[in-house]
Every structure is written in structure tokens, then in C-alpha cells.
Amino acid sequence: MEMNKLSLRRFLVAWVLGPVILLAAFEIYLVAYQVLVSGPPVYHVFFPNTVTVFENDPVDYPGVGGQKQFRTNQDGFRGDDAGPGQTQILFVGGSTTLCAQLDNEETWPAQLCRALSETCKEGYNANIAAKGGLYSAHYPLLVEKALAGTRSFGALVIMPGSNDLEVWVGNRSMVTYSPEVLEATAFNEIPMMATHPLRTHRLDPRALVLYRSLRATKTRLGARMRGVKSALGTTSTPSQQRHWRSQADKVEPDEQLRASLQEYVTSYSDNLTECVRLAREAGVEVVLVTNPMLYADSLNAEQRGRWRNGAIGVSYYTPQPDTRYLSEPALYNALSRFNDATRAVGSANGVTVIDLATMLYGETSLYWDQWHLNAEGARRVGKITSELLINSGFCRSK
């Protein structure tokens, strides 16, 4: 009996540690393969040539329910491979640009490119280089790496703002543009490799199959562990987390937080200006887009319940029951400062600015939370941006 218990214990340890050891070994293999075989690194935002099928919980993600696909092209951007003669547009931003809860075809960048293709002589293809958690300090390096890659871009569209606001509210460290600093710190939230998120490179088909199988094992293991924690009552359900957010005290920024805002806005402006410089050096047209949010002169209880962010002094990924949040007006006023900076950078550099923040003010039905667009919101943004670009002479009409 004692021997059986020991064997069972060893089996359980191997079952838990086995996937971890395999993932670590695969990471080592990737680094060795990169250095010894593949030559100079090839920059990818996401793992290339992948298709992920998922389904959103309609309770947690109102307005974006149903089965969706997240596809990446051969260059590691969200989107499809370009067709013959298509002009490539690079979209940079955070999760509002990525539209992670929507199908590839539903994202506003994809809808913008389809509308341009229908009206313009040229065809257009969307390449989304965006991720939740990225903020303006990451953008210059992202733009520099992407423009130095194999794909040639005709335009760069940037929608910045909300993540810089969250960095300010959370009192997290601000990183100004520096290739050396950003190489070490940026993109830690891009889901490519477990320990080398910036360094996904050319892989042979066998490595790709192995990677996918290991990621699937890791996902299944994580789901089982969450199930165990939930059964033991040691983890919080989404409804509990929503309760924390909805019941938390809403406060105004204190003097210290208010005084620090200008420093963050200045860094934000400098980073956008650097993106414009990099794009122009590469002969790429730039379009800036102000960041909209779910806000109106009067918000009802249901609309306020969709607000998740604004946690003071902590990451919005890890709120606690006693976390305090900035009030909705305080967040809106702070985001307006970043949007004002976007407009100023555009004006100073002769860059087209699409002022979505103004156009969508009060349109509370277009979001599934306070930042992220639902399917109808993405349709509206795709329509607005494409019409404005066409009317500005961005392309030649058919």
C-alpha cells in the first residue's frame, strides 16, 4: 500500500512538472535554433501562421458573443497574408486596436481595409501589431522593428492613449523611448513564448507543431488548476471581480497623482513624435487616431458596471477587494489630456488625425466595457475611419 502511494505521488509530480520541463526545453531549443541555424532574428509580434478558435462568454463580453477566430499571417501580425498588389497598412496600439474578443473579419482595422479596397484603385490589407498592455513607450520599437522587416507598408495607423492612462493611474514605471531599455522591458505581455516574448523567429514545421502541442498542454493544465482552485474556493469568479469593481469607492486623483500626469503626457507625446519620424524616414504615411471610451454626460448603473479599469496604485489585472478606483469623470478627463497630446502631435507634424474620441462621445452602446469595442462599435469605427481617409485623398478612387 505504501509503495502504491509513493508511485501515485511520483506520477502526479511527473504529470504536473512534465509540461513545464517540456516547455523549458523547447524554449532552449528555440534560442539554440535561432543562434546556430536561422541567422539574424526575424521580428514577429505574434506567432506566425496560426489560427485560434475561441468563444466569448456573453455575460463577461456583452455584444461580442459567439465563436471567433484569431488568425495571424506569415509575418506574425494579426490578419491575413497579402494578395497580389495589395497595399499593406500597419496598425499599432493596445487592445482597442487588437479587438481580441472579435473575429479577424470583425476588427475595425480589417473593416477599414475592406472599405478602402471597395472604393480605391488599390487593394488594402490589415496587419495588426497591437496587444493589451502595450503603451506609447513600446510603439517606437515596435514600429522600428516592423518597418525593418520583410513586409513593405504604405501606411501606419496608431490608436494610442488608454494604456498610458492605466500606467499613470497604476503608478507603474514610465519608460521613455530607448532601444536598449525597450529591448529588455517591452512586449512582456505578447503571448508568443513563455520566457522569450520578443524573440520568436523562423521555425521549421516540426518546431511549429511541437510548439502548438505544448501550448495546448499548458492551456489544458492551466484550466484544470483553475478548476481545482475554484472547487477549493481559493480563486475569484468573474462575477466576484465585477462586484469588487462595482462596489469599490470611486475617488478623485490626489494631488501627487494629479501632478504626475503631465510627465506621462509629455513622454507620450515624445513617443508618438518618434513614431512619426521613424515612419517618415521609411516613406510611410502616418495616421493618428484618438482613443474613444464609454463615457457620457450621464451613465446609468449598467454602463458603470462595464467599467473595469482605473485601479489606483496596482495593475488592473490584479485588483483586490479594497482597491480604490478613479471616478469615471476623472478617468475621462485624464484620457482627454492624452488625446489632446495626440491632436497636438498630429498638428505639429502635419499628420492626419481621426478624432474618434470626439465623434463617439456619448455612444455608450458601442462598447462591451469602458475601452473595448463590441461588434457594432468596430463596424462604426471601420466605417468612420475609412470614409474620412477616402475623403482626405488617402487613396485614388476607382
N, C-alpha and C positions, 0 to 999 in steps of 0.2 A: 504493500500500500504506500509506504514511504517512498519507494522507488518510482511509483506511478505519479505521485505528487511532484517529485523532482523533475520527471520527464515532462509533465504538463507545464511546469513553471518554465523550463527551458524552451519549450515550444512557444509559449506566449511571448517570452522575451525575444525569441528569433522572429516571431510574427510581427512584433512591433518595431524592432530595430532593423529588420531586413530591408524594408523600403527606404529607410533613412540611409543605410550603408550603400544601397544601390544608387540613390540619388547623389550622394557624395562622390562615389566612384565615377559616376557619369560626368559630374562637374569637372573632376580631374581630367577625365578623358577629353572633354571639350577644350580645356585650356591647352593640353598637350597637343591635340589635333590642330588647334589654332596656330600654335607657335611653330610646330615642326612640319606641318603639312600644308596648311591653307595659305600661308604667306601673310601679307598685310591684312589687318582686320577689315571686315565689311560691316558697316554700321547698320543695325536694324532697330527699329522702335519696338516691334512685336516679332514673335517668331514667324518666319515666312511660311506661306502656303499652307495655312491651317484653316479649318472650319470647326467652329464650336457651336453646337446647337443647345439652346437653353430655353427655359420658360420662366417668366416672371410671376411672382405671387401677386395677384390683383389687389390684395389688401395692402401689401407693402409698396406696390408700384401702380397706383391708380392711373388708368389711361394708357398703360403700356403692356397690357396683358397679352397672353398668347405665346406661341412658340416663335423663337427668333434665331437668327444666325449671326455669328460674329466671324467674318472672314478676313484673312489677310492675304496680300498679294506676294509676289515673288521678292519684292523689295522690303517686306516687313512692315508695310503700312496697312491700316485698316482700309479695305477697298479691293477692287478687282484689278487684274492686270490690264494694262492699256491696250486699246485696239489700235489698228493702223491709223497713223496721222492724228491721234488724239493729243490735245494739249493737256499737260499734267498740272494740276493745282495741288499745292501742299497746304494742308490745314493744320494749324498749330494752336493748342490751347489746353484746357483742362477737360473735365468730364462733360461739361456742357457742349463742347465741340465733339468729343468722342461719341456721345449718345450711346453709352454702353448698354443701356436697357432696351434699345431699339434694334431692329433688324438692319443689316447693312443698307438695304434699299430705302429704309425709313429715315436714315440720318439726314440732317439738314445739308451737310456738305454734298452727299450723293444727290439729293434732290436739286440743289443749286446747279450741279454739273449737268444733270439731265435737262433742266430748263434751258441752260446755256446752249447745250447741244441741239435742242429743238429749234432755237432761234438763230444761232450763229452759224457761220460757214464752217468754223472749226468744231470738231468734237472735243468734249472735255471729260476728264477722268479725275475722280477724287482720290487723294492719298491722305488719310487722316493720321497725323502724328501727334496724338493727344492722349492724355491719361489723367485720371483723377489724382490729385495731389501735386501735379506739376504747376509751378507758378513762374512768374516772369524771369526770375534768375536762371531758370533752366532753358528758356527759349533760345537765347543766342547760341548755346552749344548745340541744341537740337537742330536749329536752322543751319548752322555751320556744317554739322555732320551730314545732314540730309542733302544739302546743296552740293557737297563734295562727293556724293555717291554716284551711282551709275545712271540714275534717272534724271532727266532734264525737265525742269519745271518752268512753266510760263508765268505762274503767279503764286504768291504766298499770301494766305488769308489767316490772320491771327485774331482770336477772340480771347483776350486776357481778362483778369480782374478778380474773379471770386476767390481763387485760391490764394492770391496775395492778401486779400482781406482776411481769410482764415488764418494765414500765417501771422498777421498782425494781431488778431484777436487772441490767438493761442499763445502769444508771446514766444513764438518759436524763432530760432536764429534766422536772421536775414542774410542771404548770400548774394553779394553783388557779382556782376559778370567777371569771371576769371576762368579761362580754360583749365588751369591747373586745379583750382578748387572744385569746379563743377565735375571734372573727370572723376573726382573722388567721392562727391556727395550727391550728384544728381541722379535721377531716374531710379531711386531705390524702390519706387512703388510700381514700376513697369513689370508686369508678370511674364518674364521670359525664363530666366534661370533662377534657381533657388538662391545662389550666392554670387552670381555674376550678371546682374540685371542689365548692365550696359554693354556686355561683351558677348552677344550672340553672333556667331559668324557662319561661314559656309559649312554646311554639313552634308555628308553623303546620305543617301536614302536610308541606310541601315541605322545611322545615328538618329535620324528623324523619327523612325518607327520606335526605336528604343526610348527616345525622349517622350513621345506621346504615351507609351505604355506606362512609363514611370510616373508621369504627371497624373494619369488616370488612377494609378495605385495610390498616389499621395492624396488625391481628391477623395477616393473611397475611404481611406484610412481617416482623413480629417472628418468626414461625415459620421463615421462610426464613433469617433471620440466625442464629437458634439452630441451625438445621441446618448452616450453614456453620461456625459456631464448634465444633460437635460434631465435624464432619469434620476440622477442623484440630486437635482436641484441646485447645482453649482454654477449654472450659467443662466444668463438672462434671455428671455424670449424677445423678439422684435416688439411685441406689444408692451412689454415692460420698459424697453428702452424708449418707446414713444411716450409712455407715461412719464418717464423722467423728464423728457423734453417738454412735454405739455404742462407739467406741474412746476417746473423749475422757475425760480424767481427771475423775472426779466428786469434787467438793470441798465442804467446808462453807463458809458465808459467813465472810469475815474480819471483824475487829472493826469496821472502818469501814462495811462493808455492813450488818452486823447493827445497828449503832447508827442507821443512817439509816432503818430500816424503820418506826419509829414515826412519823416525819414523813410518810411516804407514807400510812400508815394513817389518820392524823389528817386529811390532805387528802381522802382517800377518804370518810371519814365526813361531812366538811363538804359535799362534793359531793352525796352521797346525801340529806342533810338538805335541801339546796337544791331537789333534785328533788321531794321530798315537799311542800315549801312551794309550789312552782310549781303542782303538780298540784292541791293542795287549794284554792288560790286560784281555779282553773278549775273546781272542783267535780268533780274526777276522783278516783276511788278508786285507791289505790296498793297494789300487792303487790310485796314484795321476795322474791327467790329467791337462796339461797346457791349458790355455784358449785361443782359437783362436779368430780372429776378421777379419772383412772385411778390408783388407789393402793390398796394392801392391806398387811397386815402382812408379807406375803412376795410379792415379784414375781419371776416366772421370767424367763428370758433373752428370750423372745418378747415379753413385756409390757414389759420395759425397752427393747427395740428400738423400741417405738412412741413413746418419749419423744423429742420434737424440740426442746423449748424449754428455757429456763433458762440461756441463754448469758450469761456474765458479762462485762459491760462493752461488749457490742456488741448490735446488733439481732439478734433471732432470725431475721430474713430473710437475713442476710449472715454466717453462721458461716464460720470458717476452720479449716484442719486443726489448728491449735494452740489453738483456742478451748477454754476450760475451762467446765464446766457445774456448776451446783449439783447436789448429790446429790438423789435422789428424796425422801428424808425431809426434807431442808432445804426443798425447794420445797413439799412438803405442809404443813409447819409454818408456813411464811410465808403460804401461801394461807389457812390456818386463822385467822391474825390478821385478814385481810380479811373472812373470813366471820363472825368474831366481831363485827367492826365492823358488818356488815350486820344481824346479830341485834340489836345494841345500838341502832342507829338505828330499827329497827322497834319495839323495846320502848319507846324514849323518845318515839316519835311515835304510838303506838297503831296501827301499821301491821301488816297480816298479813305474816308471814314464812314462806315454804315452805322448809324446811331440807333441800334436796336433797343438800347435801354430806354430811349425816349419814345420810340414807336410802339413798344409793347407795354408801356406803363399802364397798370390797371388791368391788364389782360390775364387775370388770375386763373382762367381755365386752361392755360397752355402749359402748365407745369404739373409734374407729379410730386415734387417737393418744392422748396423755395428756390432752387437753382435749375433743376434739370427739366428739360422739355419732354412732354409726352408726345404721342404720335401727331396729334393735331398741332402742337407747338412747333415741332420740327417741320411740318408742312408749311406753316405760316412763315417761318424763318427762311426756308428754302425759296419760297415764292418772293418774299420781300427782297432778299439779297440778290436773287437773280434779276429781278426787274430793275433794281437800282443800278446794278452793274451794266446791264444792257443799255439802259437809258443814258449812262455816263460815257458810252462809247468804248466800253471794255473790249468788245469784240465786233466783228463785221457781220451785219445781218445777212441772212440768206437772200 
